[in-house]
Amino acid sequence: MALRKMKGDCRREGPRPEIHAQVAALLDVLDEDIQHVEASLVSLDTLRKLLIKRDDGALGTLLEEIRGQGEARTAVDCRRQELRRELASGLGWKETEVTVTNLLAHVKEDLATALAERQKRLQNLIVRLKREHTLTAMLILDCRRFNRSLLQVFLGPAGQTGTTYTASGAARHPTGTTMLNMQF
């Protein structure tokens, strides 16, 4: 199989140390991506368990932890983008051409092997993440449907609760829609 030749082909010109250092840094970013996807899988699994248990306190804690991970995620994304810019500049490529697949043909064999391993691992994890995300979304939709059914049982088909206001600003309270009937 012939390798595709691109501008700045390192294998033809000989490996450049600065490119290999940037690729090594990219491997670290890919490792962090792998850790993030694995943590997301665990979070989705925990989210489903807590939804089934109806543990509101633990759900709140989990959601706060997920929000807190956003800043760290942003920092990793910025580092990845910066590395892509540096690699594009060093290789004479457009930034969009800097992908793991394209880099494989332009680095030493040991780095190419490490990149390929990370790429395969990430691809497998992303397939799992998509599946787990779909399962979680289905569970949430089922919970929503169940909760609506319960509300219809308690509130009736009209289901109007709370105060509404007329165009003039007068409050209108619903009648006959109490949560529980107090008659014996």
C-alpha positions in Angstrom: 0.0 0.0 0.0 1.4 3.3 -1.0 1.5 6.2 1.5 -0.1 9.4 0.4 2.5 12.2 -0.1 1.6 15.7 1.2 3.5 18.9 1.4 6.3 18.6 4.0 6.4 14.8 3.9 8.7 14.1 6.9 9.5 10.5 5.9 11.0 11.7 2.6 12.8 14.7 4.1 13.8 12.9 7.4 12.0 13.3 10.7 12.0 16.8 12.2 12.4 16.8 16.0 10.0 19.7 16.6 7.2 17.8 14.7 7.8 14.7 16.8 7.7 16.8 20.0 4.4 18.3 19.0 3.0 14.8 18.1 4.2 13.5 21.5 2.2 16.4 23.1 -0.8 15.5 20.9 -0.6 12.0 22.3 -0.9 13.4 25.8 -4.0 15.4 24.7 -5.5 12.2 23.1 -4.9 10.4 26.4 -6.9 13.1 28.1 -9.6 12.7 25.5 -9.7 9.0 26.2 -10.0 9.7 30.0 -12.8 12.2 29.3 -14.8 9.8 27.2 -14.3 7.0 29.8 -15.4 9.4 32.5 -18.5 10.4 30.4 -19.4 6.7 30.1 -19.2 6.3 33.8 -21.3 9.5 34.3 -24.0 8.3 31.9 -24.2 4.9 33.7 -24.4 6.6 37.1 -27.0 9.1 35.8 -29.2 6.2 34.6 -28.8 4.4 38.0 -29.7 7.6 39.9 -32.7 8.3 37.7 -34.0 4.8 38.3 -33.4 5.2 42.1 -34.9 8.7 42.0 -32.0 10.0 44.1 -32.4 13.7 43.6 -29.6 14.7 45.9 -27.1 12.5 44.2 -28.3 13.6 40.8 -27.7 17.2 41.7 -24.2 16.4 42.9 -23.5 14.4 39.7 -24.7 17.3 37.5 -22.5 19.8 39.4 -19.5 17.5 38.9 -20.2 17.3 35.2 -20.5 21.1 34.9 -17.3 21.5 36.8 -15.5 19.3 34.3 -16.4 21.8 31.5 -13.5 24.1 32.3 -10.9 21.4 32.2 -12.4 20.1 28.9 -12.2 23.6 27.4 -8.5 23.8 28.3 -7.8 20.4 26.6 -9.7 21.5 23.5 -7.6 24.7 23.4 -4.4 22.8 23.7 -5.5 20.4 20.9 -6.3 23.4 18.6 -3.0 25.1 19.4 -1.1 21.8 18.6 -3.0 21.5 15.3 -2.0 25.0 14.4 1.6 24.4 15.2 1.7 21.1 13.3 0.0 22.7 10.3 2.5 25.4 10.3 5.5 23.0 10.7 4.3 20.6 8.1 3.1 23.3 5.6 -0.5 22.0 5.8 -3.9 23.6 6.3 -5.1 23.2 9.8 -8.0 21.1 8.6 -5.5 18.6 7.1 -4.0 17.9 10.5 -5.7 14.7 11.5 -4.4 11.6 13.2 -4.8 9.6 10.0 -2.7 12.1 8.0 -0.1 12.4 10.7 0.5 8.6 10.7 2.4 8.8 7.5 4.6 11.6 8.7 6.1 10.5 12.0 8.5 7.9 13.2 7.2 4.3 13.5 6.9 4.3 17.3 4.9 7.5 17.3 2.8 6.3 14.4 2.0 3.1 16.3 1.0 5.1 19.4 -1.1 7.5 17.4 -2.9 4.6 15.7 -3.6 2.9 19.1 -5.1 6.1 20.5 -7.1 6.6 17.3 -8.6 3.1 17.5 -9.3 3.4 21.2 -11.0 6.7 20.8 -13.1 5.4 17.9 -14.3 2.4 20.0 -15.0 4.6 23.0 -17.0 7.0 20.8 -19.2 4.2 19.5 -19.9 3.1 23.1 -20.6 6.7 24.1 -23.1 7.2 21.4 -24.9 4.0 22.4 -24.9 4.9 26.1 -26.1 8.4 25.3 -29.0 7.0 23.2 -29.9 4.7 26.1 -29.8 7.5 28.6 -31.9 9.7 26.4 -34.5 7.0 26.0 -34.6 6.5 29.8 -35.1 10.2 30.3 -37.9 10.3 27.7 -39.6 7.3 29.4 -39.3 9.0 32.8 -40.9 12.2 31.3 -43.7 10.2 29.8 -44.3 8.4 33.1 -44.3 11.7 35.0 -46.8 13.2 32.6 -49.1 10.2 33.0 -48.9 10.6 36.8 -49.7 14.3 36.5 -52.7 13.5 34.3 -54.0 11.0 36.8 -53.8 13.6 39.7 -54.7 16.7 37.8 -57.1 15.4 35.2 -56.8 15.9 31.4 -57.0 19.7 31.5 -53.9 19.6 33.8 -54.0 23.4 34.4 -52.4 24.4 37.6 -51.1 27.6 39.0 -52.3 31.1 38.6 -52.8 32.7 35.2 -53.4 36.3 34.4 -55.9 38.0 32.2 -55.0 40.8 29.7 -55.9 43.4 32.3 -53.5 41.7 34.9 -56.1 40.2 37.1 -55.2 36.9 38.7 -57.3 33.9 37.7 -57.0 30.8 39.9 -57.9 27.4 38.5 -60.9 25.8 40.1 -61.5 22.1 40.6 -57.9 21.1 40.0 -56.6 20.4 43.5 -53.9 17.9 43.8 -55.9 15.8 46.3 -59.7 15.6 46.8 -60.5 16.3 50.4 -64.0 14.7 50.2 -64.7 11.6 52.3 
